[in-house]
Amino acid sequence: MSRHFVILDSAKEEFKEIKQYVKREFGDMIWNEVNHEYKTAFTLIKSNPQSGSPIEELKELGINHI
């Protein structure tokens, strides 16, 4: 079952910084590989939302559905 997920604005900003760093230090070819890995990970999360383990810090705040 595929689910919708949200990427926080703060994470989007960090992603932009990662992109700039990787492109500057390693070039476009490596960035394309890294970006593909991110996209693959997002696809796996969407299609297998129950995989992985709960985030303990969120559980302590009473947030159990993440």
FILUMZA-636055 format. One record per atom (N, C-alpha, C): x negated, y negated, z; residue in three letters; atom name. Coordinates in steps of 0.2 Angstrom, whole numbers, plus 2048, in hexadecimal, padded with zeros to 3 digits. Layout:
% FILUMZA-636055
+------+-------+-----+-----+----+
: east : north :  up :   r :  a :
+------+-------+-----+-----+----+
:    X :     Y :   Z : ALA : CA :
...
+------+-------+-----+-----+----+
***
This chain:
% FILUMZA-636055
+------+-------+-----+-----+----+
: east : north :  up :   r :  a :
+------+-------+-----+-----+----+
:  7FC :   806 : 800 : MET :  N :
:  800 :   800 : 800 : MET : CA :
:  7FC :   7FA : 800 : MET :  C :
:  7FC :   7F6 : 7FB : SER :  N :
:  7F9 :   7EF : 7FB : SER : CA :
:  7FC :   7EA : 7FF : SER :  C :
:  7F8 :   7E6 : 802 : ARG :  N :
:  7FA :   7E0 : 806 : ARG : CA :
:  7F7 :   7DA : 804 : ARG :  C :
:  7FA :   7D5 : 806 : HIS :  N :
:  7F8 :   7CE : 805 : HIS : CA :
:  7F3 :   7CC : 80A : HIS :  C :
:  7EE :   7C9 : 809 : PHE :  N :
:  7EA :   7C6 : 80F : PHE : CA :
:  7E8 :   7BF : 80D : PHE :  C :
:  7E6 :   7BC : 813 : VAL :  N :
:  7E4 :   7B5 : 812 : VAL : CA :
:  7DD :   7B4 : 814 : VAL :  C :
:  7DA :   7B0 : 810 : ILE :  N :
:  7D3 :   7AE : 812 : ILE : CA :
:  7D3 :   7A7 : 814 : ILE :  C :
:  7D0 :   7A6 : 81A : LEU :  N :
:  7D0 :   79F : 81E : LEU : CA :
:  7CC :   79A : 81A : LEU :  C :
:  7CF :   794 : 81A : ASP :  N :
:  7CB :   78F : 817 : ASP : CA :
:  7C4 :   78E : 819 : ASP :  C :
:  7C2 :   790 : 820 : SER :  N :
:  7BC :   790 : 822 : SER : CA :
:  7B7 :   795 : 81F : SER :  C :
:  7BA :   79B : 81E : ALA :  N :
:  7B7 :   7A0 : 81A : ALA : CA :
:  7B6 :   79E : 813 : ALA :  C :
:  7BA :   79B : 810 : LYS :  N :
:  7B9 :   799 : 809 : LYS : CA :
:  7B3 :   794 : 809 : LYS :  C :
:  7B3 :   78F : 80D : GLU :  N :
:  7AD :   78B : 80E : GLU : CA :
:  7A6 :   78F : 80E : GLU :  C :
:  7A6 :   794 : 813 : GLU :  N :
:  7A0 :   798 : 814 : GLU : CA :
:  79F :   79B : 80E : GLU :  C :
:  7A4 :   79E : 80A : PHE :  N :
:  7A3 :   7A2 : 804 : PHE : CA :
:  79F :   79D : 7FF : PHE :  C :
:  7A1 :   797 : 7FE : LYS :  N :
:  79E :   792 : 7FA : LYS : CA :
:  797 :   791 : 7FC : LYS :  C :
:  795 :   791 : 802 : GLU :  N :
:  78E :   790 : 804 : GLU : CA :
:  78A :   796 : 803 : GLU :  C :
:  78D :   79C : 804 : ILE :  N :
:  78A :   7A2 : 802 : ILE : CA :
:  788 :   7A2 : 7FA : ILE :  C :
:  78D :   7A0 : 7F6 : LYS :  N :
:  78C :   7A0 : 7EF : LYS : CA :
:  787 :   79B : 7ED : LYS :  C :
:  787 :   795 : 7F0 : GLN :  N :
:  781 :   790 : 7EE : GLN : CA :
:  77B :   793 : 7F0 : GLN :  C :
:  77A :   796 : 7F6 : TYR :  N :
:  774 :   799 : 7F8 : TYR : CA :
:  771 :   79E : 7F4 : TYR :  C :
:  776 :   7A3 : 7F3 : VAL :  N :
:  773 :   7A9 : 7EF : VAL : CA :
:  771 :   7A7 : 7E8 : VAL :  C :
:  775 :   7A2 : 7E5 : LYS :  N :
:  774 :   7A0 : 7DE : LYS : CA :
:  76D :   79C : 7DE : LYS :  C :
:  76C :   798 : 7E3 : ARG :  N :
:  766 :   794 : 7E3 : ARG : CA :
:  760 :   799 : 7E4 : ARG :  C :
:  760 :   79D : 7E9 : GLU :  N :
:  75B :   7A1 : 7EB : GLU : CA :
:  759 :   7A8 : 7E7 : GLU :  C :
:  75F :   7AA : 7E4 : PHE :  N :
:  75E :   7B1 : 7E0 : PHE : CA :
:  761 :   7B0 : 7D9 : PHE :  C :
:  764 :   7AB : 7D7 : GLY :  N :
:  767 :   7AB : 7D0 : GLY : CA :
:  76E :   7AD : 7CF : GLY :  C :
:  770 :   7AC : 7C9 : ASP :  N :
:  777 :   7AD : 7C7 : ASP : CA :
:  778 :   7B5 : 7C7 : ASP :  C :
:  774 :   7B9 : 7C4 : MET :  N :
:  775 :   7C0 : 7C4 : MET : CA :
:  776 :   7C3 : 7CA : MET :  C :
:  772 :   7C1 : 7CF : ILE :  N :
:  773 :   7C4 : 7D6 : ILE : CA :
:  77A :   7C2 : 7D9 : ILE :  C :
:  77B :   7BB : 7D8 : TRP :  N :
:  782 :   7B9 : 7DA : TRP : CA :
:  787 :   7BD : 7D7 : TRP :  C :
:  787 :   7BE : 7D1 : ASN :  N :
:  78C :   7C2 : 7CE : ASN : CA :
:  78D :   7C9 : 7D1 : ASN :  C :
:  788 :   7CC : 7D3 : GLU :  N :
:  788 :   7D2 : 7D6 : GLU : CA :
:  78B :   7D1 : 7DD : GLU :  C :
:  789 :   7CC : 7E1 : VAL :  N :
:  78C :   7CB : 7E8 : VAL : CA :
:  793 :   7CA : 7E7 : VAL :  C :
:  795 :   7C5 : 7E3 : ASN :  N :
:  79C :   7C4 : 7E2 : ASN : CA :
:  7A0 :   7CA : 7E0 : ASN :  C :
:  79E :   7CE : 7DC : HIS :  N :
:  7A1 :   7D4 : 7DA : HIS : CA :
:  7A2 :   7D9 : 7E1 : HIS :  C :
:  79D :   7D9 : 7E5 : GLU :  N :
:  79E :   7DD : 7EB : GLU : CA :
:  7A3 :   7DA : 7F0 : GLU :  C :
:  7A4 :   7D3 : 7F0 : TYR :  N :
:  7A9 :   7D0 : 7F4 : TYR : CA :
:  7B0 :   7D2 : 7F1 : TYR :  C :
:  7B1 :   7D1 : 7EB : LYS :  N :
:  7B7 :   7D3 : 7E7 : LYS : CA :
:  7B9 :   7DA : 7E9 : LYS :  C :
:  7B4 :   7DF : 7E8 : THR :  N :
:  7B5 :   7E6 : 7E9 : THR : CA :
:  7B8 :   7E7 : 7F1 : THR :  C :
:  7B4 :   7E3 : 7F5 : ALA :  N :
:  7B6 :   7E4 : 7FC : ALA : CA :
:  7BD :   7E1 : 7FE : ALA :  C :
:  7BF :   7DC : 7FA : PHE :  N :
:  7C6 :   7D9 : 7FB : PHE : CA :
:  7CB :   7DE : 7F8 : PHE :  C :
:  7C9 :   7E1 : 7F3 : THR :  N :
:  7CE :   7E6 : 7F0 : THR : CA :
:  7CF :   7EC : 7F5 : THR :  C :
:  7CA :   7EE : 7F8 : LEU :  N :
:  7CA :   7F4 : 7FC : LEU : CA :
:  7CE :   7F2 : 802 : LEU :  C :
:  7CD :   7EC : 805 : ILE :  N :
:  7D1 :   7EA : 80B : ILE : CA :
:  7D8 :   7E9 : 809 : ILE :  C :
:  7DA :   7E7 : 803 : LYS :  N :
:  7E1 :   7E6 : 801 : LYS : CA :
:  7E4 :   7ED : 800 : LYS :  C :
:  7E1 :   7F1 : 7FE : SER :  N :
:  7E4 :   7F8 : 7FC : SER : CA :
:  7E4 :   7FD : 802 : SER :  C :
:  7DF :   7FB : 807 : ASN :  N :
:  7DF :   800 : 80D : ASN : CA :
:  7DE :   7FB : 813 : ASN :  C :
:  7E4 :   7F8 : 815 : PRO :  N :
:  7E4 :   7F3 : 81A : PRO : CA :
:  7E3 :   7F6 : 821 : PRO :  C :
:  7E4 :   7FD : 822 : GLN :  N :
:  7E3 :   800 : 828 : GLN : CA :
:  7DC :   803 : 829 : GLN :  C :
:  7D8 :   802 : 824 : SER :  N :
:  7D1 :   805 : 825 : SER : CA :
:  7CD :   800 : 829 : SER :  C :
:  7C7 :   802 : 82C : GLY :  N :
:  7C3 :   7FE : 830 : GLY : CA :
:  7C5 :   7FE : 837 : GLY :  C :
:  7C3 :   7FA : 83B : SER :  N :
:  7C5 :   7FA : 842 : SER : CA :
:  7C8 :   7F3 : 844 : SER :  C :
:  7CC :   7F3 : 84A : PRO :  N :
:  7CF :   7ED : 84C : PRO : CA :
:  7C9 :   7E8 : 84E : PRO :  C :
:  7CB :   7E1 : 84E : ILE :  N :
:  7C6 :   7DC : 850 : ILE : CA :
:  7C8 :   7DB : 858 : ILE :  C :
:  7C3 :   7DD : 85C : GLU :  N :
:  7C4 :   7DD : 863 : GLU : CA :
:  7C6 :   7D6 : 866 : GLU :  C :
:  7C3 :   7D1 : 863 : GLU :  N :
:  7C4 :   7CA : 866 : GLU : CA :
:  7CB :   7C8 : 864 : GLU :  C :
:  7CE :   7CA : 85F : LEU :  N :
:  7D5 :   7C9 : 85D : LEU : CA :
:  7DA :   7CD : 861 : LEU :  C :
:  7D8 :   7D3 : 863 : LYS :  N :
:  7DC :   7D7 : 867 : LYS : CA :
:  7DD :   7D4 : 86E : LYS :  C :
:  7D7 :   7D1 : 870 : GLU :  N :
:  7D7 :   7CD : 877 : GLU : CA :
:  7DC :   7C7 : 877 : GLU :  C :
:  7DD :   7C4 : 871 : LEU :  N :
:  7E1 :   7BF : 871 : LEU : CA :
:  7E9 :   7C1 : 86F : LEU :  C :
:  7EA :   7C7 : 86F : GLY :  N :
:  7F1 :   7CA : 86E : GLY : CA :
:  7F2 :   7CA : 867 : GLY :  C :
:  7EE :   7CA : 862 : ILE :  N :
:  7EF :   7CB : 85B : ILE : CA :
:  7ED :   7D2 : 859 : ILE :  C :
:  7F2 :   7D6 : 858 : ASN :  N :
:  7F0 :   7DD : 857 : ASN : CA :
:  7F1 :   7DF : 84F : ASN :  C :
:  7F4 :   7DB : 84B : HIS :  N :
:  7F6 :   7DD : 844 : HIS : CA :
:  7F0 :   7DB : 83F : HIS :  C :
:  7EA :   7D9 : 841 : ILE :  N :
:  7E5 :   7D8 : 83D : ILE : CA :
:  7DF :   7DD : 83D : ILE :  C :
+------+-------+-----+-----+----+
***
